[in-house]
Amino acid sequence: MTGTAVPAVPAAAAATLALLLLLPLLIIMSGDAREPFACDPRDERTRGFPFCRASTPIPERARDLVGRLTLREKVKLLANDAGAVPRLGIRGYEWWSEALHGVSNVGPGTRFGGDFPAATSFPQVITTAASFNASLWEAIGQVVSDEARAMYNGGMGGLTYWSPNINVLRDPRWGRGQETPGEDPVVVGRYAARYVRGLQGGGGGGDGGRLKVAACCKHFMAYDLDNWNGVDRFHFNARVSKQDMEDTFAVPFRMCVMEGKVASVMCSYNQVNGVPACANPNLLKKIVRDEWRLDGYVVSDCDSVGVFYDKQHYASTPQQAVADAIKAGLDLDCGPFLAMHTEGAVSGGLLNEAEVDGALLNTLTVQMRLGMFDGEPSAQPHGSLGPKDVCAPAHQELALEAARQGIVLLKNRGPSLPLSPRRHRTVAVIGPNSDVTVTMIGNYAGVACGYTTPLQGIGKYTKTIHQQGCADVACRDDKLFGGAVEAARGADATVLVMGLDQSIEAEFKDRDSLLLPGRQQELVSKVAAASKGPTVLVLMSGGPVDISFAKDDPRVAAILWAGYPGQAGGAAIADVLFGATNPGGRLPMTWYPQDYLASVPMTVMDMRPTRSNLYPGRTYRFYRGQVVYPFGHGLSYTRFVHTIAVAPAVVSVPLDGRRRPANATTAPGGAVRVTHARCAGLSLAVQLDVRNAGARDGAHAVLVYSTPPGGGGARWAPRKQLVGFQKVRVAAGARERVRINIHVCKYLSVVDRSGVRRIPMGEHRLHIGDVKHSVSLQAEILGVIKS
């Protein structure tokens, strides 16, 4: 039987979702509909302008509009709060909106109220990433863009969303790690491409196509430190080797631009090797625009141009800072700096007006692809979306399903889970996160449609006894410990909901410890010692936590990690605890022990360990030391068995015959430059049978790793790397076949010290669970084909 990827939602929910999306809406809006942004068909002044003709190619329309603007009008369009041009019938526009895991009110472009009091709040990205379900990621993007378009139609939101955050989770202390899809660059890149495709619609809206909304991949480049040990993001100079840039930091952004066809890239606050990211022509022009062919605009992180002038002192005058940024490839400023100083830069001869025109062509083209210059919004694609499409039942069901799929079962001694309402008639629910709401939606969130807390979720299955145990996650004292211990003594089971929140990890707040805050560990241990029945520890956090004490404590029977599980998080946690959902999440990041931090300053960007091993390296790809839980760890209530059905033993790598292999193609050790191989269609196809050997249906994330020749022993090669993954649902006792294609040039290549990507010839070992398979890559030199 041939297996297929797990759908984003079960069949019944998918049918409901399809029905709701397809039903025609007779009454669209209960409030005032949005007036046209530009090209109002009722405005006789603009009717004849070529830039208003929807049938004209968009590049021509954009050039026509730019040609009609004065320099002063142009400059007003360079800021996020772009000014109106009344004489051309163009309204002002706020570019800054956010949609990290649902429509957010963080940016000024979106607000809640009236017909739009809330929007569906999905789990934080780190939780959704743990599902390893790419179809889920795209489905979430589709729902978020439906709600965004509906709010735009109702005059409550914009169409340009500066999401997702696709920085690699390099360091476990980073306060914004919760916003990212984890530590593996390929997983982060796959998430970026699929979420962006969902947001932008129509396969991502690439190649100049229409956009549902315009997404933005951020923060480019090497941004993953906010405020640590006296160093903040405004002053940090990320020193990154060519090897790590190509091998780690650039990978998600390349995938987002080239595969996701994203409409925007945001440059970051920090410097990269001494040059501010937003003033770096090598990054913005050479790589993003020319090499990756960005079809869209580059925007600064908010006030980044002002930051590199005022705080980094990179430019001598404000006008020089503007010239540096626009010449480097910046098109739009989140902040007032360009609007204030661009005219002066032009009049002072530091910048040509034609360079300003180039920036405007990029932003105006995106607005035209969004339909903003096509007149009446209600007459356009997605113009029928309205209040009924926000917080729709199917959307909220998807948020619940996403939370279920992202929960990771870390420990299950006995097994002790799932709990039974029949055997566990009373459950003590304890902890500072046991009855929280906004904690569950993390940061960059909006106003949720409604909440189900862990206490409420568990209460739907059985009787609960609630004790908070700590006043908050800081847990500074033991004043509430006594009531928690007594509750555990009298209940049939105990669930402790502990962890972190935005007071511990957040934007501009990096951690200095991986341990549970305050006296949380003491509370867990005392409650577990007193509990009459099994004790289950549930953790909410974005970053990893060193819970070695609980892992090793036999009185802590089971551990779940829920991340920040979104508006329906409590229901999802309860469904897993009581077995209505079989957990299938996997950790998207390594959980390090606390002592790891002593040898790894956040300011050191190196991914690989030093020869002396005083610096141990980062992420599962390079770190070889002890861990609390490894990347990819996750248990189930059933047991899955892997068998390789079909996989090649030898794969030929065709090389360009015009190259001389001895001196132009191969490096020491027989590694072929990717640019010398004919990579188109060069894939390794693996067919794998996944058998559910247990008594429960379950979803399983198949993770395929590869170790390069030499066992990853070369200092510039990873010890192993993820080369493919897929989620598959397997019924109890059944078997499903999974097909995974591994692109040889993309995923079996490694990067040398000079930043050159190469394909090692020889034996590559694939690891899938406890199954191993060797594939030999052999160079095949082809002759020159003449036409």
Phi, psi and omega in degrees: 000138182268124179274152176237163180299148178296130177293163182297325179226157176300166188302315182297316179293323179297321179295319177298316179300314181298319181297316182293326182284335185265340181297127177292142179259117181284323178246114190276307188236141173262354177242197181282134177283156180291138172286154178303138177294320180204168174057043177297121183298343178275352182265107183295334182295325188260353188300328184266359181291132177302328182290350177265358182273107183296338181280346180279141178305139185301318178303323178292319180297317181295318179296321179298316181294313181301321180295342181266351185271143170280165179300319181296321177293322179298315183298324179294341181269001183271355182256161180298325175266070187299135183285160177282157173235081188301325184291342176253009177071029182250127179278165172291158182214137174260114184284334192272103167228159182232145178210056184297314178212044185137159179297128186249159173253020179293315179275154182288352182283348183229140177217156179251149179148168178061235180287352183231071183284345186198173174214159182297126181252105182281169176303153174302153190302320182300328178287313180298324178299328182295346176288335186050039182238097185295327179293327175296316181301317180290322179297321177298316177301321179296318180292316180299319180288329172301312183291325178295314178297321179298317180290327174296313180301329180270008177076021184244002182204171177260193179236000180246113187244121184272068179211151011264169171271116185238031171287141179289137178284082185285321186235133186292347182274348188299126183294338181259009177303331179301332183281347189258163176277013173114200191261347183270123184297328180287319176297316179298317179294321178294318177301313182303311184297317185285319179294319178296318177301319178295316181295311190279339177075163175057043180073021177101350179073025183287172177057041176076009183286173180295149180242136173285305162223166179256119179272172181213123177267129186219161001247121188266106032205152176056043178256113176198037173218129180252307182197098185223126171053041178085000178248127179241170187293338181284339183243355188283134173252106181281111178269107188239130177288158176301325180296309181291328178299311183286326189274332187233296194289327182277339189303308182297323182290321176299316179294321180297317182284312189276326180260319180279342181057042183298150184270354182201151172230136178257129175273153192263171180292320192290163168274155173236112182053044172090356181239129177303138183302325183276003175232024187253099182295334177295320179284309191279318182269305187294314185272299188293312186278311188272312184283314183269347176064052176304126176255078185170210186236158175252128181240149178277151164296158196297117181069027179297325180292316175299324180295315183285345172274307188283320188259322181267346178053043182280329181243152186279332180222160175301322180295322178293323177298317177299313180298317179300317184291311183292320178295329179287340179124009177283135182251331186216140181252121167281096186136176187266357193298312181294320180297329182279327194238358183290320178302317179296324178294322179289312182294333178275001177079010179277342187213140175270147177299330178298329178288326173295318178302319180299319177296316181293325177301322181291318181285317182294326177299318178296318178298322178290324177294335177279353180086012185287346177248022182253017175086224189300117182300323185292342181270359184262166172307139182071006181289345180272353182288137183209200186306326181292345181267002178251132186061029177299150180307319180294326178293317180291328175294323178293323177297319177295315181296322178298320178295317178302315184288338183269347181288136183246126174273110184271326184212142176208084185282128175120293005279151178262336175257151004280158173286163181235126176302334181284319181272330183247078187282337172229135179234126173282123179249115193229148171127157183293340178255015187284337183222038183269160177241286186297335175304324186291340184261001173064210181256176184050041180253172176249219175256117185288155178296332182169169183231148163238113181281165176303319179299316179294320180296314179293325180296342177282347180255329186199173178287140182241152170239115188256130171220132184285325177080313175228146181296327178201183185292339177296329173045063188280344182214177183250022185300330183258006183295320186301314180296324179293317179296317180295321178297318179295325180293330186261356185259159178283339176204159181231132175241118177260121179251102189242193172121217189239177168204193186288351173283345182253319181224128184189176172300133184065021177218089174274153181275158172246006181209151176258359181279161172300141184294152172053232185254024179301317181300318180297318178298314180302312183295319180291319179293317180297322180293329184267343189297133179289323181247195181296144177252127180244129177259122176247128183248131166254126177190158172268309178272170179289155180231136176279101179245038180306323181301319181283323177301321185268354183271115181294343179281344171268102191285326185210153179225131174242140168252125182250359185059223167245102199273011175085185188299330182258019187303319181295323177294319180294317178301314180295321179299323178287316181301323185258009170084004175293333174238131174272117186297140180221012180285157176229145181295128177270011178207157177284139173259106184271157171285159182304322184289350174301326186295332185297333184250009185225089174295142179298333185282348178271117187273349186302133177273328187267151178289158174278162182298327182282349182066013172290332173249114193276354182089177187227149176065165184300338184290333186230336182279132183244004184278189181290146177229160171282308172218139184277160169308136178086358180288141177177131182259171180223166173275000175232185182232129180252139180241130180259141172221127177283120181270314182219128174197137182288151174268334182224136174232127178274134178253104183289132180251152179293120183295346179282351179266148175264114188301327187295319185240354184239344188244316187253145174258171175307133183092002175075038178261124186269132173301134179300325181290347178263353179263155174268095193275340185301120178073010183274092183233154176252116184264124178242129174248127188233133173267128178246117182251132175271105185269008181253192185257003181239140170298151180198160174254138187231131175270112177276117179249124181249119178253158174228138171250125184287168179308142182087007177068024182071018183286334177298138186300333183265004178253144175290154178290329169196161178211147178288128183242354178185151175204153178200143178263134180224139178261128183231124178290156178304130179077358184262172180227137177233143177262131181245132177251126178233123176261126182252111180289119188299312185290325182281317194248341176259005178271161175229170183243129181276180186296338180272002181084017180265127180277128184228155175254111179292127173281152180115202190272117173258133181256121177268139179237124176228099187063234179264011180261137178235148178213135180258136176233128179263123175266128183232131181288136177233111183274122182261152175283165177286125180268120180258136178276000000 
